[in-house]
Amino acid sequence: MIFLTLFLEFLKIGLFTFGGGYGMIPLVRETVLKHGWMSEGEFLNMIGLSEVTPGPIAINMATYVGSTQGSLTSLGAFGGFLGSLLATTAVILPAFIIMLIFAIFLKKFGSQKHIKNALKGINPVAIALIMSTALILLSDVLFPITLENGFHVSTNRTSIFIFLLIFFIYIIHTQVLKKKAHPILIIVLGALLGIVVNYINLI
């Protein structure tokens, strides 16, 4: 049953992911593609939408996937609500329980050598997961791969242009003007550039 599948899959994502919302992206991607809940393009679009909506990215994805898949059942809109509730609950439940346990025991055991060593091992893995996700998404957006009629790598000139322009603006803002670039402003600027560039067929 789809509701049980949603709950179990997102429970696994929440249980075996370290590094926060961005660390969850590889597992979310693997899960939704495996079950056919999203295509690669839809997944990339969902990341963009999750960035401009409030809340952690993985929770937003769980809510969206649960809603879309639940609404396909005979329960209709109620099924969408139930699916989103189950998927969202499942993805946050492990962290909720673990943080409760940490809050109770970390003060007592946090200074122990084995605990410190374990955290030293987890931190670089979390960073590696986030970096691998960034590289995968970057390649999918800028140089999408199609398998129809053989292996073919194409070039998304619009995305490359916007990426380089945003990167240049970010460097100028942070390194030359010595000001912090707020992520929301960068995202909004990227969205506006995407609209303008495609509207006037600049690239």
Buried (B, 14 or more C-beta within 10 A) or exposed (E): EBBEBBBEBBBBBBBEBEBBBBBBBBBBBEBBBEBEBBEEEBBBEBBBEBBEEEEBBBBBBBBBBBBBBBBEBEBEEEBBBBBBBBBBBBBBBBBEEEEEEEEEEEEEEEEEEEEEEEEEEEEEEBEEBBEEBEEEBEEBBBEBEEEEEEEEEEEBEBBBBBBEBBEEBEEEBEEEEEEEBEEEEBBEBBBEBBEEBEEEEEE
